[in-house]
Amino acid sequence: MADDTVSMQPIRPGDPETVSMDLVAENAERLKALFPSVFTEGLLDVGALVRLLAPECENPAGESPEPCADPAVCAHPAVCESPERYGLGWPGKKRAQEIARTPGSGTLLPRPGESLDWDTTGHVMIEGDNLDVLKILQRSYAGRVKLICIDPPYNTGRDFLYPDSFRDGVRDYLRLTGRLDTAGGRRGGGAETSGRYHSAWLDMMYPRLFLARNLLRQDGVAFVSIDDHEVHNLRAVMDEIFGPENFVATVIWQKVYSPKNSARHFSEDHDYLLVYARDADSWTPGLLPRTAGQNAAYKNPDNDPRGPWKADNCTARNYYSKGTYAITTPGGRLIEGPPPGTYWRYSETTLRELDADNRIWWGRDGNNTPAVKRFLSEVRQGRVPQTLWPYTEVGHNQDAKRELLERVRFASSGSVFDTPKPTALVRRILTLATRPHGGDIVLDFFAGSGTTGDAVLQANAEDGGDRRHILVQLPEPTGHADHPTVAHITRARLRAAAAALPAAPDRGFRSFTLAPSGIVRREAHLLEQTATGPDGRTDQEVLFELLLGRGLDLSLPVETRTFQGVTVHSTGHGLLFACLPPAGSLGRDRAEAAALGIAHWREELDPAGEVSVYVRDAAFQDDTARATMAAVLDRHGFAVVKSL
């Protein structure tokens, strides 16, 4: 049965199972697919690329020490070297860009005990630094997220606390910005005057937005909440990452319902929502429900069987060669032509056809200037969103605090969050950016109190939808014994929302926590494999790390079968099989039985795609057992078999 030409490929550091997606390599592959001629022996020839894009340019980038004499009129500005370019710069930007492009090596450990309806839910809640989590999610969710809805920490110079992109903790940030005293204690909260807090905030935001954009679908969109202190910088950063052509709107949200009379200058009544599409040409917002006032304008004074209608002017100011004729009304009045300076909107023939269809209103006495009837039944059933969102429509901060306290009880006073967002605000965003059905994924990697997850459950409960949320939250300390971290609050709110929304089709969530990779590790420059599972991890934890490395969804169901006492797991509807028995438990016969079981199971599932099989190397009793399993799997056409 053994075949010396058949072997299992061991997982090594740098393999897809051990690191997140390499975005630089991915971009290089895309470029190679578009322009294969600019690669020589696998390396990019920048000069060849420039010549391909600007064959007539006399001074392409990188080929001359001097820029064009007049870059403003250069025929190829995209590739012309110029010493001055428009854009936002700050100390640390280059490092932030490098951080965004560097693959991560962490994983997500499943926590069924912290979850709700683990086996059936499609929702996900992840505890950990969102920078590392966003890197881990790249392989499984790149190009799949319909909506990114985030409320990042506002940078007022007084209370911005978040690990920056250099993986410094909160105390490192405080040290860098001068808010720790010599003894390591926290200084008083005066306004930041060192000038570094803008840079630190941009360091934090840039790599996260860079990674997040890669997760959006082509028709996806991002809504980012911000206030006056950083809206200008955020706009510049998002222009750079998303492209200014994909800017959609700046929404003004009225966040308070009464002025603050204690304000020194102005009462700040609003925040902003910056809206950027992955591709503005591919994204169209949904319509908002029509208001009662809009519909009230439609009447039916002539009892038209087609229902209520509204009179619309038949004149226009734009010149129309056929719009200058005289009209005799049904009541006998002669109208010699349209009012001065205007033209009839329709030709005489079209007007007669509309009148014959009872679509022209001449007034109750039949002598008015003609007006066309616009029926409510034919009107677009919805209204285009506007950029001003009053609190009467989408709630305010006090609404948000009340909602949170209704969901989550705190033993001590306070709720940790001074300015949470109301679910009505997120519900409006969901209306504009998602559909009820189709499995749209909503990502919030600054989950906070869990408003986005709550709003998704509410929307699904209302329309029977199947939207799915992925929430990410750093375990920031809260000072509350009953909810020691913000991540605890997020999960508590999701559970409370589930209990309050019995109509929601899916009220659960799978909980995960960020951790170092456990599949392979280097010690004294040797690759080590442990007998109890990598780094002592459970089968389920190893399985989900393999699942992420394979680029599969975190919400996929996992099936388990036993073949001659050997447990095998499968997920991805047959795209991944994992055989992770204890050390030394796989002899020749059991290895063959497990391999045959996997082969028959795959035939039963008939997966659409390349199938991966992972086997714990330490489980084999000897090389004969290892070669037996490899040979059986090879004979049944398994292309990817790896040991760990």
N, C-alpha and C positions, 0 to 999 in steps of 0.2 A: 504494500500500500504506500510505503514511503517513497518519495521521489526527490533525489538530491537537487533537482532543478527547481523545486517548489519551495518557497519560504515565505514567512510572514515578514512584513516590513515593520521594524520597530519604530515607535513614535519617538522622535528626537526633538530637542529644543529648536524652536523655529518652525516646526511643522504647524499646519493650520489649527490643529487641536490645542496648541500651546500658546498661540498669540492671536490677537485680534487681526482683522483684515488690514493688510498693508495698502493704505490708500495711494501712496506714491507708486507702488507697483501696479495697482489697478489703473491709475491714470496713464501710466506708460503703456499698458496693454491696449487701452482705448486709443491712444495716439498711434500705436503701431498698426492697429486695425484700420485707422483712417489714412495714415501715410506710411506704409511699410518701407518706402524708398529712403526715408530719412534715418533708418536704423542700419548700422553696419556692425556685424558680428554681435548683435543684440544691444548695442549701445546707441544712444541718440546722438545724431550729428546735428547740433544746433544750427550751424551754418547752412546745412542742406535744408532744414525746415524753414529758415528765414528766406532762402532763395526760392523755395516752393511757394511761399505765401506772398512774396514781393519780388517777382523775377526782374522787374524793371527798376527797382530801388537802387540808387547809386551809393547809398550809404546804409546798408542794413545793420541791425543791432549786432554788436560783437565782431564786426568786420572792419571797423574804422575807429580811430580814437576820437574823431570829431563827429558831432551830431549834424543833422541836416541844417543847411543855412537858415531855412525857415520852416521849423516843424509844424507851424500852424497850417501850412498849405501842402504838407507832405502827402503824397498819394497813398502812402502805406503807413499811417500813424500807429497802427497796432504793432508793427515790428520795427519801427524806426527808433534808433537809440536817441534819447533826449535826456539831458541832465536834470530837467525839471519836469515833474509829473504831479498831477492833482491826486490827492489822497490824504488819508489820516495817518499820522505817524506819532509814536510815543516811545519812550524808553522801555525796552523789553519786547517790542513787537516781533522782532525777528525770532526771539526765543519762543514766544507764544505760537508763532507759525510752525516752528519746529516741533513743539509739543503736540500740536494738532495732527501732524503727519506721522508721528512716531507710533508704531503699533503698541498696544497694551498687552500685558501678559496675565491679567487676572481672569477670574471666572465668577460665575454666579451659583451659589449653593442653594438648592431648594430647601424651603422651610415649611413643610406641610402643616406642622403644628401651629404656625402663625397664620395659616391660610384659611380660606373659607370656600367650601365646595371644590377642593383641590382637583378632583378627578374630572370635573365637568366644566369648569369655568374657562373662559377665554381671556379674562383680565389678568394683568400682572402688576405687582407692586415690588419694587427693588429698593433695598436699603444699601446706600453706599454713595461715594463721591461720583457725581454724574459725569465727570470727565472720563474716568475709567469705564464707567458703565456704558457711555456712548460709544467708546471704542469697541467694547465687547459686543454690542448690539449690531455693529456694522455688517458682519457676515450674514446674520439672520434677517435683518430688517432693512438693509439698504434698498432704497427705491420702493418701500412698501407703506410708509406712513402717510396718511391723508392729511392730518392736521397736527401741527405742533402748536401747543398753547402753553406759554410759560409766563410766569410772573417772577422774574429774577430779583435778587435782593437789590433794593434801590440804594444808590450811593449818595447819601446826603452829606458825607464827610463826618458824620457823627455815629451812625449805627450800621455801616456796611460791614458785615462779618461773614466771610466765606473763604474757604481755601482757594488760593489763586492757582493759576495754571501751572505753577512750578511745584505743585503738590505740597506747598507749605500749609501747615495747619493754621487754625485761627490765631493761635498765639504768635506764629511766625509773621502773619500779616500785621498783627498789632505791633510787633517789634519793628517791622519794616516801615510802618507809617508813624512811628514815634508815640504809640499809645500804651506802651508798657514802661513803667518806671524802672529804675536801676535794680530794684529788688524783684522785678518780674511781676509786679502788681499792675492792675488796670488803672490808668489815669482817668481823670474826669472827662466827661463827654463834651468838650468844646469842639467847635468846628475845626475840621482838618485844615491846617495852614501850610503844611509842608509842600503841597502841590503834587504829592505822589499818589494821592488816593484815586485820581482819575486814571493814572497808568495802571494801578493795581486792579481797578475794576475792569479795565479793558483787557488786561492780562487774563482775568478770569473768564470774561465773556467770549473773547475771540475764538479760542479753540473749541469751545462748546457749541457755538453757532456754526462753525466750520464743519464739525462732525454731524451736527443735527441736520444741516441742509442735505447731506449725503443720504439721509434716511428718508427724505421726502419723495413721494411719487412725483411723476412728471406733472400731474394735475393737483399736487399738494400745495399747502399754504401754511405760513407761520404767522401767528399773532403773538407779539411780544409786548408785555405791559411795561411801562416806564414812566418816570416823572420828569420834571423840568431839568433836574441836575445832570442827567446823562442822555437826554433824548437826542441831542445833536451828535454826540459821539456814537450812540447806537445806530443812528441813521447812516452815518459815514461807514461804520463797520459792516452793516448789513448791505449797503451799496457795494462794498468791496467783495463780500462773500457771495451774495445772491445776484449781484449785478443791478445797477440802477434801473435798467429796463424792466426789472421784475418787481419794482416797488409798486404797490397797489394803492395804499391810502394811509393816512395818519388819522386815526379815530380819536375823538375827544370824548372821554367818559366823565360825566359829572359824578364824582365819587362822594360828595357830601350834599346834604339836603338843606343846610343852613349856613350862613356865613360865620366865620370865626372872628368875632369882634376884637379878640386879643391880638390879631395879626398886626405886625408892625407896619407893613406896607399894604399888601393885598391878601385877601383870604384866598388860599389856594383851593379851588373847588374841583379841580379836574386832574386826571392822569391821561396818559396817551396809550394807544395801542398801535404799534407799527405793524403793518400788514405787508408781507412779502410773499410772492408766489415762487415756487421752484421754476415755473415757466408761466409768465403772465398770460401768454397766448393760449395756454392749455387750461387755465383755471378760470372758472366763472362762479361768482358767489350765488348761493341759493337765494330765493326771494323770501322776504319777511311776510308774515300774515298781513292782509289789508286791515286797516283800522276801521272802526265803526263810522268815523267821520268821513272817510273816503267813500264808503258804500252809501252813506246817507244822501249824497248828492244825486243818486240815481232814483228817479221817480217814474211813474207810468200814468201820466194824465190822460192819455188816449186809450188806456186799457189794451195796449199792444200785447198780443199773445206771447211774444218773445220775452216779456218781462220788463223790469225796470231799465230805464235808459237815461242818458244825459245828453243835452244838446251841445253840439260842438260847432264852432264857427266855420262857415263855408268860405271865408275869405282868407287870403294870405298876402304878405307884403312882397314876396318874391315874384318877379315877372313870370307870367304864364301867357303864351301867345293866344291860347284858346279861352282865356279867362276874362274877356271884356264884353260879353254879350248882355242883352237886355232880358229880363225875366218878367213874366206875368204870373202873379200869384193865383192860387185856387180861388181866392176871394175877389179877383178881378183887378187888383192893384198892379200898375206897371212900375217895375224897378228898372230904370234905364241902364244900370250897370252896377258894378261893385262900388263901395264907398271910395272916395278919392284917395289915391295912393295905394290902393290894394287891387287884388285880382281875385276872381272866383277860383277856388281851389280845384274845381272840377270842370271839365269841358261840358258844353251844353248837352251832348249826348249822354254822358255819364250821369249828369244831374237828373235827366229825365228817367234814366234806368233806376236810380236810387229812389226817386219819387214813386215810381211804379211799384217798388218793393216796400213802400211805406216807411222809408228810411229818412225822409226829409220832414222836418217839423216847420210848419208855416205859422205857428201860433194858434191860439184857440179860435180866432176869427178868420184864419186862413190868409192873412195879409202881412204877416211879419217877413222880415228878411229871412231867407231859408237857412236852416241849421241842420246838420246831419246828426242822426240819432246814434249814439254809442251805447250799445247794450251791455249791461253788467255781465251777462252770461258770456260775452265775447272778449271781455277785458282780461288782460293778463292777471291770473289769480295769485297776486302777491305784489309786494312793493320792493323796489330797488333799495338796498341799504344806503343810509346816509352816514356822514362822518361825525355827526353830533349825536351822542347817545345819552339822553337825560336819565337821571336816576329813577324817574317815574316809570321808565320802560325796562331798565336793566339793574336796578337796585343800587345801593350805596354801601359804604363801609359799615354802617351800623346794622344794616340788614345782614351783612356777612358775619359780623360778630354774633348776632343773635342766632343765625343758622348754625354756626359752629358750636355754640354752647348748648343748642338743642340736640346736637349729635353727640358731643363729647362732654362728659362731666369732669370737672377738676376739683380735687379735694380742697385745694387752697384757692384764694381769689386770683383772678386774672386768667387769661386764656393763651398766653405766650404771644399771640398774634395781635398786633395793634391795627394793622390795615389789611385784613384778609379780603379776598374778592368774593362777591356774592355769586351764588350759582346762577342767578338770572343773567349775569354778564356772560358767563361761560356758555349757558344755554343758547344765547344769541349767536355766539361764535360757532357753536355746533350746528345751528340752523343754516348759517352761511357757508360752512366749510365741509359738512358731512352729509351723507344720505342715510336714511333710516336703515336701509338694507344694502348688503354688499360687503359687510365686515370691515368697514372703514376703521383704521387704527388711529387713535388719538394719543399723542405722546406729550407728557408733561414731565420734564426732568428737573423742575423746581417745584415738586408736588406740594410742599408745605403742609397745610392742614387737610389736603385731599379734596379741595373744591372741585377740581376737574373730574376726578373719579366720581364724586357725588353727582355732578351735573350729567355725566354720561349715563349713570344708572337712571336718573330722572327722565332723561330724554328717551331712553329705551323703554322705560315703563309706560311712557305716554304714547309712543307710536309703535311699540312692539319691535323696535329696531334691534340690530345686532352689532352696533358699534362696540369696539373694544378699546380699553384704555391700557396704557403702559405708564406707570408712575415711577419716578425715581426721586428719592429723598435722602439727603445726608443725615446721619444720626446725630444731629446737633443737640447738645444737652439743653434741657428746658428748666431745670431747677424744680420740677414737679415730681414728687415721689411716685405718683400714680401713672404718670406719663413721662418717664425720664428723658426721652429723646423726641425730637419732632417726628421721626419715623414711627414711633409708637402712636403718636396722635393721628398720623395718616392712616394707619391700619385700623385704629379705633373708630375713626370716622367712616371708613368703608364698611365696617361691620354694622355700625349704627344705621347707615344709609340703606344697607341691604335689609335690615329688619323693618325699616320704615317704608320700604318700597316693594311690597309683595308682588306687584304686577310686573316688575322687571324680569325679562326672560332669563337673564344671567346676573345673579346678584353676588357672585363669589369673586375671589381673586387668588392667584398663586403668589406666594411671598418668596422672595429670594434675597440673599445678602451677598454683597461683594466680598471676594476673598482671593488670595493668591492662587495661581494655577496649581493643581495637585497632580496632574498627570505625569509630568516629568520634572525633575529638579537636578541641579548640578551641585555636587559636593566634592571638593578636592579634584575637580575637573573630571569626575566620573559620573556616568549616567546610572542612577540607582532606581531600582524597581522594588517595591515593598510587597510583602506577602498578604497584608491585610487590606490591600487597596492603596493607591497612591496617597502617601502622607496620611494613612489611616482613614481615608474618606470612605463613606458608605457607597454601595453600588449605585444608589440613586444619585448621589452627588457626582460620582464619576460619569454616570450616564448623561447628566445634563451638561457637563463640560464637553463631552463628546458631541452632544446635540448642537451646542453653540459652535463648536469647531466645524461641524458639518454644514452650518448655516441653516438650521431648522428652527421652527417657531417654538418659543418657550411654552406655549399653551397646548402643544400637541399631546394627545393621549399616549400613555406608555402601556404596552401589553407585556405580559410575562408568561412564559411557558417552560416546562421542565422536560428534558429528554434524558432518560436513564439517570435521573437524579441530578442532572446538570441544568441550572437555571439560566435562561436566555431572555434578554429584554429586547423589545423592538419598539421603535417609534418612527414618526414620519411616514406612517402607512407603508412600512416596509423598506424605507430608504436607509435605515440604520439598525444594525443588530449588535448587541453587546453581550459577550459571554464572560462573566466576571466571577468565576467560582473561587473558593479558597485555594491557598497555595498547596501544590502537590496533589490536588484532587482529580486531575485529568490524566487518566491512563489512556492507553491506545483505544480500548473499546469505547469508553465514555467520550473520548474526543471524536471518534467516528460517529457516534450516535448524535452528539451535539451538532456536528457539521451537517449530517443528513437532515436533522430536524430543522436547522436554519434554511437549508436548501428547499425543503418542502414548504416551509412557512412562507418563503419568498414567492414561490410559485402560486401559493394560495392568495397572497396579497396582490401580486402582479404590480409592483410599484412602477411609476413612470419616472425613471431617472436612474442614475448610477447608484448602486447599493454599496454601502460600506459595512464591513464586519470588523469588530474590535474584540480581541481576546486578551485576557490577563496572562501575560507570559509566565508569571511565577506559578500559575495553576498547573502547568504541564509537569508530569512526573519525569519525563525524559524527552530526548530529541525525537524518539520514535513517535510518541504521542503528538508532538508538535508537527512533525512532518505529515502524519496521518491526517490531521485536521486540515492542514494547508492543502494537501493533495485532493481531498474530497471537495473542498470549497472551490479549488481551481477547476476540477472536473465539471462542476456545476456552473461555471462561468462567472464566478465572483471576481470582479476586477480589482477591488480595493479591500485588502485584508491586512490589518495592522495589529501589532501586539503592544501591550503597555504594562 
